[in-house]
Amino acid sequence: MIDVNNRLPMVKGKSLDTLMSKYEGVVKMLKDTCTLLTDADLDKIVTFGHENEKQATICWGLWHMADHSRYHQAQINQLRKWYNENSLSN
């Protein structure tokens, strides 16, 4: 999915409703999968990465995804704040 400049491509020709629906579907799949995990599953070590393979527990991976999502949510909130400030000043 990364272009020649190592950037994610722009989403063109997809409505916000479609993108949000797909996002919500992915979150639902993650939640459904997590409800099936046992404590022993969370302690399992998995290998990930493309070039420099790394190892981590499934529990760490889930916490990492949650933290990453929180980070992007903070970015979205900041963009909304800047947009509102800009809209009010114009």
C-alpha distances in whole Angstrom, upper triangle without the diagonal:
4,6,10,11,9,8,6,7,10,11,14,16,16,19,19,21,18,16,19,20,16,16,20,19,17,20,22,21,21,24,26,24,26,29,30,29,32,34,33,30,29,31,29,27,23,21,18,15,14,16,19,20,21,23,24,26,24,26,25,21,22,24,21,19,22,22,19,19,22,21,19,22,24,22,21,25,26,24,26,29,29,28,31,33,32,33,36,37,37
4,7,8,5,5,5,7,10,12,15,18,18,21,21,23,21,18,21,22,19,19,22,22,20,22,25,24,23,27,28,27,28,31,32,31,34,35,35,31,30,31,30,27,24,22,18,15,14,15,18,19,21,23,24,27,25,27,25,22,23,24,21,19,22,22,18,19,22,20,18,21,23,21,21,25,25,23,26,28,27,27,31,32,31,32,36,36,36
4,5,5,5,6,6,10,13,15,18,19,22,22,25,22,20,23,24,22,21,25,25,23,25,28,27,27,30,32,30,32,35,36,35,38,39,39,35,34,35,33,31,28,25,22,19,16,18,20,22,24,27,28,30,29,31,29,26,27,28,25,23,26,25,22,22,25,23,21,24,25,22,23,27,26,24,27,29,28,28,31,32,31,32,36,36,35
4,6,7,10,10,13,16,18,21,22,25,26,28,26,24,27,28,25,25,29,29,26,29,32,31,30,33,35,34,35,38,39,38,41,41,41,37,36,37,35,33,29,26,23,20,17,18,20,23,25,28,29,32,31,33,31,28,29,30,27,26,28,28,24,25,28,25,23,27,28,25,26,29,28,26,29,32,30,30,33,34,33,34,38,38,37
4,5,9,10,13,16,18,22,23,25,25,28,26,23,26,28,26,25,28,29,27,28,32,31,30,33,35,34,34,38,39,38,41,41,41,37,36,37,35,33,30,27,23,20,18,18,20,23,25,28,29,32,31,32,30,27,29,29,25,24,27,26,22,23,26,23,21,25,25,22,23,27,25,24,27,29,27,27,31,32,30,32,35,35,34
4,7,9,12,15,18,22,22,24,24,27,25,22,24,26,23,22,26,26,24,25,29,28,26,30,32,30,31,34,35,34,37,37,37,34,32,33,31,29,26,23,19,16,14,15,17,19,21,24,25,28,27,29,26,23,25,25,22,21,24,23,19,20,23,20,19,22,23,20,21,25,24,23,26,28,26,27,30,31,30,32,35,35,35
4,6,9,12,15,18,19,21,21,23,22,19,21,23,21,20,23,24,22,23,27,26,25,28,30,29,30,33,34,33,36,37,37,34,32,33,32,30,27,25,21,18,17,18,20,22,23,25,26,28,27,28,26,23,24,25,21,20,22,21,18,18,21,18,16,19,20,17,18,22,21,19,22,25,23,23,27,28,27,28,32,32,31
4,7,9,12,16,15,18,17,20,18,15,17,20,17,16,20,20,18,20,23,23,22,25,27,27,27,31,32,31,34,35,35,32,30,32,31,29,26,24,20,18,17,19,21,22,23,25,26,27,26,27,25,22,23,23,20,18,20,20,16,17,19,17,15,18,19,17,17,20,20,18,21,24,23,22,26,27,26,27,31,31,31
4,6,9,12,13,16,16,19,17,14,17,19,17,17,20,21,19,21,24,24,24,27,29,28,29,33,34,33,37,38,38,35,33,35,34,32,29,27,23,21,20,22,24,25,26,29,29,30,29,30,28,25,25,26,24,21,23,23,20,19,22,20,17,20,22,19,18,22,22,19,22,25,23,22,26,28,26,27,30,31,30
4,6,10,10,13,13,16,15,12,15,18,16,16,19,20,19,21,24,24,25,27,29,29,30,33,35,35,38,39,40,36,35,37,36,34,31,30,26,24,23,25,27,28,29,31,31,33,31,32,30,27,27,28,25,22,24,24,20,19,22,20,17,19,21,18,16,20,20,17,19,22,21,20,23,25,23,24,27,28,27
4,7,7,9,10,13,11,9,12,14,13,13,17,18,17,19,22,22,23,25,27,27,29,31,33,33,37,38,39,35,34,37,36,34,31,30,27,25,24,27,29,30,30,32,32,33,30,31,30,27,26,27,25,22,23,24,21,19,22,21,17,19,21,18,17,20,21,18,19,23,22,20,23,25,24,24,28,29,28
4,6,8,10,13,12,11,14,16,15,16,19,20,20,22,24,25,26,28,30,30,32,34,36,36,40,41,42,39,38,40,39,38,35,34,30,28,27,30,32,33,34,36,35,36,34,35,34,30,30,31,29,26,27,28,24,23,25,24,21,22,24,21,19,23,23,20,21,24,23,21,24,27,25,24,28,29,27
4,7,10,12,10,10,14,15,14,16,19,19,20,23,24,25,26,29,30,31,32,35,36,37,41,42,43,40,39,42,40,40,37,36,32,31,30,33,35,35,36,38,37,38,35,36,36,32,31,33,31,28,29,30,27,25,27,27,23,24,26,24,21,24,26,22,23,26,26,23,25,28,26,25,29,31,29
4,7,8,6,7,10,11,11,13,15,16,17,19,21,21,23,25,26,27,29,31,32,34,37,39,40,37,36,39,38,37,34,34,31,29,29,32,34,34,35,36,35,35,33,34,33,30,29,30,28,25,26,27,24,22,24,24,21,21,24,22,19,22,24,21,21,24,24,22,24,27,26,25,28,30,29
4,5,5,6,9,10,11,12,14,15,17,19,20,21,23,25,26,27,29,31,33,34,38,39,41,37,36,39,39,39,36,36,32,32,31,35,36,36,37,37,36,36,33,34,34,30,29,30,29,25,26,27,24,22,24,24,20,20,23,21,18,20,22,20,19,23,23,20,22,25,24,23,26,28,27
4,5,5,6,8,10,10,12,14,15,16,18,20,21,22,24,26,27,29,31,32,35,37,39,36,34,37,37,37,34,34,31,30,31,34,35,35,35,36,34,34,31,32,31,28,26,27,26,23,23,24,22,19,20,21,17,17,19,18,15,17,19,17,16,19,20,17,19,22,22,20,24,26,25
4,6,5,6,9,10,10,12,14,15,16,18,20,21,22,24,26,27,29,31,34,36,38,35,34,37,37,37,34,35,32,32,32,35,37,36,36,36,35,34,31,31,31,28,26,28,27,23,23,25,23,20,21,23,19,18,21,20,17,19,22,19,18,22,23,20,21,25,25,23,26,29,28
4,6,5,6,9,10,11,13,14,15,17,19,20,21,23,24,26,28,29,33,35,37,33,32,36,35,35,32,32,30,29,30,33,35,34,34,34,33,33,30,30,30,27,25,27,26,22,23,25,22,20,22,23,20,19,22,21,18,21,23,21,20,24,25,23,24,28,27,26,29,31,30
4,5,5,6,9,10,11,12,14,15,17,19,20,21,23,25,26,28,31,33,34,31,30,33,32,32,30,30,27,26,27,30,31,31,31,31,30,30,27,28,27,24,23,24,23,19,20,21,19,16,19,19,16,16,19,18,15,18,20,18,18,22,23,21,22,26,25,24,28,30,29
4,5,5,6,8,10,10,12,14,15,16,18,20,21,23,25,26,30,31,33,30,29,32,32,32,30,30,27,27,28,31,32,32,31,31,30,29,26,26,26,23,21,22,22,18,18,20,18,15,17,18,15,14,17,17,14,16,19,18,17,20,22,20,21,25,25,24,27,29,29
4,5,5,6,9,10,10,12,14,15,16,18,20,21,23,25,28,31,32,29,28,32,31,32,29,30,28,28,29,32,33,32,32,32,30,30,26,26,27,24,22,23,23,19,19,22,20,17,19,21,18,17,21,20,18,20,23,21,20,24,26,24,25,28,28,27,30,33,32
4,5,5,6,9,10,11,13,14,15,17,18,20,22,23,27,29,30,27,26,29,29,29,26,27,24,24,25,29,30,29,29,29,28,27,24,25,25,22,20,22,21,17,18,20,18,16,19,20,17,17,21,20,18,21,23,22,22,25,26,25,26,30,30,29,32,34,34
4,5,5,6,9,10,11,12,14,15,17,19,21,22,25,27,28,25,24,27,27,27,25,25,23,23,24,27,28,27,27,27,25,25,21,22,22,19,17,19,18,14,14,17,15,12,15,16,14,13,17,17,15,17,20,19,19,22,24,23,24,27,28,27,30,32,32
4,5,5,6,9,10,10,12,14,15,17,19,20,24,26,28,24,23,27,27,27,26,27,24,25,27,30,31,29,29,28,26,25,22,22,22,20,17,19,19,15,15,18,16,13,15,18,15,14,18,19,16,18,22,21,20,23,25,24,25,28,29,29,31,34,34
4,5,5,6,9,10,10,12,14,16,17,19,23,25,26,23,23,26,26,26,24,25,23,24,26,29,30,29,28,27,26,24,21,22,23,19,17,20,20,16,16,19,18,15,18,20,18,18,21,22,20,22,25,24,24,27,29,28,29,32,33,32,34,37,37
4,5,5,6,9,10,11,12,14,16,17,21,23,24,21,20,23,23,23,21,22,20,21,22,26,26,25,24,24,22,21,18,18,19,16,14,16,16,13,13,17,15,13,16,18,16,16,20,20,19,21,24,23,23,27,28,27,29,32,33,32,35,37,37
4,5,5,6,9,10,11,12,15,16,19,21,23,20,18,22,22,23,21,22,20,22,24,27,27,26,24,24,21,20,17,17,18,15,12,14,15,11,11,14,14,11,13,16,15,14,18,19,17,19,22,22,22,25,27,27,28,31,32,31,34,36,37
4,5,5,6,9,10,11,13,15,18,20,22,19,19,22,22,24,22,24,23,24,26,30,30,28,27,26,23,22,18,18,20,17,14,17,18,14,14,17,17,14,17,20,18,17,21,22,21,22,26,26,25,28,30,29,30,33,34,34,36,39,39
4,5,5,6,9,10,11,13,17,19,20,17,17,21,20,21,20,21,20,22,24,27,28,25,24,23,21,20,16,17,18,16,13,16,17,14,14,18,18,15,18,21,20,19,23,24,23,25,28,28,28,30,32,32,33,36,37,37,39,41,42
4,5,5,6,9,10,11,15,16,18,15,14,18,17,18,17,19,18,20,22,25,25,23,22,20,18,16,13,13,15,12,9,12,13,10,11,15,15,13,16,18,17,17,21,22,21,23,26,26,27,29,31,31,32,35,36,36,38,41,41
4,5,5,6,9,10,14,15,18,15,14,18,18,20,19,22,21,23,25,29,28,26,24,23,20,18,14,14,16,14,11,13,15,12,12,15,16,14,16,19,19,18,21,23,22,23,27,27,27,29,32,32,32,35,37,37,38,41,42
4,6,5,7,9,13,16,17,15,15,19,19,21,20,22,22,24,26,30,30,27,26,24,21,19,15,15,18,16,13,16,18,15,15,19,19,18,20,23,22,22,25,27,26,27,30,31,30,33,35,35,36,39,40,40,42,44,45
4,5,5,7,11,13,15,11,12,15,15,17,16,19,18,21,24,27,27,24,22,20,18,16,12,13,15,13,11,14,16,14,15,18,19,17,20,23,22,22,25,27,26,28,31,31,32,34,36,36,37,40,41,41,43,46,46
4,5,5,9,11,13,10,9,13,14,16,16,18,18,21,24,27,27,24,22,19,17,14,10,10,13,12,9,12,14,12,12,16,17,16,18,21,21,21,24,26,25,27,30,31,31,33,35,35,36,39,40,41,42,45,46
4,6,8,11,13,11,11,15,16,19,19,22,22,25,28,31,30,27,25,23,20,17,13,13,16,15,12,15,17,16,15,19,20,19,20,24,24,23,26,28,28,29,32,33,33,35,37,37,38,41,42,42,44,47,48
4,7,10,11,9,11,14,14,17,17,20,21,24,27,30,30,26,25,22,19,16,13,13,17,16,14,16,19,18,18,21,22,21,23,26,26,26,29,31,31,32,35,36,36,38,40,40,41,44,45,45,47,50,51
4,7,8,6,7,10,11,14,14,18,19,22,25,28,27,24,22,19,16,13,10,10,13,13,11,14,17,16,16,19,21,20,22,25,26,26,28,30,30,32,34,35,36,38,40,40,41,44,45,46,48,50,51
4,5,5,6,9,10,14,15,19,21,24,27,30,29,25,23,19,17,13,11,10,14,15,13,15,18,18,18,21,23,23,24,27,28,28,30,33,33,34,37,38,38,40,42,43,44,46,48,48,50,52,54
4,5,5,7,9,13,15,19,20,24,27,30,28,24,22,18,15,11,10,9,13,14,13,14,17,18,18,20,22,23,24,26,28,28,30,32,33,34,36,38,38,40,42,43,44,46,48,49,50,52,54
4,5,5,7,10,13,17,19,23,26,28,26,23,20,17,14,10,10,10,13,14,14,16,18,19,20,22,24,25,26,28,30,30,32,34,35,36,38,40,41,42,44,45,47,48,50,51,53,55,56
4,5,5,9,10,14,16,20,23,25,24,20,18,15,12,9,7,8,12,12,12,14,16,17,18,20,21,22,24,26,27,28,30,32,33,34,36,37,38,40,42,43,44,46,48,48,50,52,54
4,6,8,10,14,15,19,22,24,23,19,17,13,10,6,5,5,8,9,9,11,13,14,15,17,19,19,21,23,24,25,27,29,30,31,33,35,36,37,39,40,41,43,45,46,48,50,51
4,6,9,13,15,19,22,24,22,18,15,12,9,5,6,6,9,11,11,13,14,16,17,19,20,22,23,25,27,28,29,31,32,34,35,37,38,40,41,43,44,46,47,48,50,52,53
4,6,10,13,17,20,22,20,16,14,10,8,5,6,8,10,11,12,14,15,17,18,20,21,23,24,26,27,29,30,32,33,35,36,38,39,41,42,43,45,47,48,49,51,53,54
4,7,10,13,17,18,16,13,10,6,5,4,6,9,9,10,12,14,14,16,18,19,20,22,24,25,26,28,30,31,32,34,36,37,38,40,41,43,44,46,47,48,50,52,53
4,7,10,13,15,14,10,8,6,6,6,7,10,10,9,12,14,14,15,18,19,19,21,23,24,25,27,29,29,31,33,34,35,37,39,40,41,43,45,45,47,49,51,51
4,7,10,12,10,6,6,4,7,9,10,13,12,11,14,16,15,16,19,20,19,21,24,24,25,27,29,29,31,33,34,35,37,39,40,41,43,44,45,46,49,50,51
4,7,9,9,6,5,6,8,10,11,14,12,10,13,15,13,14,17,18,16,19,22,21,22,24,26,26,28,30,31,32,34,36,36,37,40,41,42,43,46,47,48
4,6,6,5,6,9,11,14,14,17,14,12,15,17,14,14,18,18,16,19,22,21,21,24,26,25,27,30,30,30,33,35,35,36,39,40,40,42,44,45,46
4,6,6,9,12,14,17,17,20,18,16,19,20,17,17,21,21,19,21,24,23,23,26,28,27,28,31,32,31,34,36,36,37,40,41,41,42,45,46,46
4,6,9,13,16,19,20,22,20,18,21,23,19,20,24,23,21,24,26,25,25,28,30,28,30,33,33,33,36,38,38,38,42,43,42,44,47,47,48
4,6,10,13,17,18,20,18,16,20,21,18,19,23,22,20,23,26,24,25,28,29,28,30,33,33,33,36,38,38,39,42,43,43,45,47,48,49
4,7,10,14,15,18,16,14,18,19,16,18,21,21,20,22,25,24,25,28,29,29,31,33,34,34,37,39,39,40,43,44,44,46,48,49,50
4,7,10,12,15,12,11,15,16,14,16,19,19,18,21,23,22,23,26,27,27,29,32,32,33,36,37,38,39,41,43,43,45,47,48,49
4,7,10,12,10,10,13,14,13,15,18,18,18,21,23,23,24,27,28,28,30,32,33,34,36,38,39,40,42,44,44,46,48,49,50
4,7,8,6,7,10,11,10,13,15,15,16,18,20,20,22,24,26,26,28,30,31,33,34,36,37,38,40,42,43,44,46,48,49
4,5,5,6,9,10,11,13,14,15,16,19,20,21,23,24,26,27,29,30,32,33,35,36,38,39,41,42,44,45,47,48,50
4,5,5,6,9,10,11,12,14,15,17,18,20,21,23,25,26,27,29,30,32,33,35,36,37,39,41,42,43,45,47,48
4,5,5,6,9,10,11,12,14,15,17,18,20,21,23,25,26,27,29,31,32,33,35,36,38,39,41,42,44,45,47
4,5,5,6,9,10,10,12,14,15,16,18,20,21,23,24,26,27,29,30,32,33,35,36,38,39,40,42,44,45
4,5,5,6,9,10,10,12,14,15,17,18,20,21,23,24,26,27,29,30,32,33,35,36,37,39,41,42,44
4,5,5,6,9,10,11,12,14,16,16,19,20,21,23,25,26,27,29,31,31,33,35,36,37,39,41,42
4,5,5,6,8,10,10,12,14,15,17,19,20,21,23,25,26,27,29,30,32,33,35,36,38,39,41
4,5,5,6,9,10,10,12,14,15,17,18,20,21,23,24,26,27,29,30,32,33,35,36,38,39
4,5,5,6,9,10,11,12,14,15,16,18,20,21,23,24,26,27,29,30,31,33,35,36,38
4,5,5,6,9,10,10,12,14,15,16,19,20,21,23,25,26,27,29,30,31,33,35,36
4,5,5,6,9,10,11,13,14,15,17,19,20,21,23,24,26,27,29,30,32,33,35
4,5,5,6,9,10,11,13,14,16,17,19,20,21,23,25,26,27,29,31,32,33
4,5,5,6,9,10,10,12,14,15,16,18,20,21,23,24,26,27,29,30,32
4,5,5,6,9,10,10,12,14,15,17,19,20,21,23,24,26,27,29,30
4,5,5,6,9,10,11,13,14,16,17,19,20,21,23,24,26,27,29
4,5,5,6,9,10,11,12,14,15,16,18,20,21,22,24,26,27
4,5,5,6,9,10,11,12,14,15,16,18,20,21,23,24,26
4,5,5,6,9,10,11,12,14,15,17,18,20,21,23,25
4,5,5,6,9,10,11,12,14,15,16,18,20,21,23
4,5,5,6,9,10,10,12,14,15,16,18,20,21
4,5,5,6,9,10,11,12,14,15,17,19,20
4,5,5,6,9,10,11,12,14,15,17,19
4,5,5,6,9,10,10,12,14,15,17
4,5,5,6,9,10,10,12,14,15
4,5,5,6,9,10,11,12,14
4,5,5,6,8,10,11,12
4,5,5,6,9,10,11
4,5,5,6,9,10
4,6,5,6,9
4,5,5,6
4,6,5
4,6
4
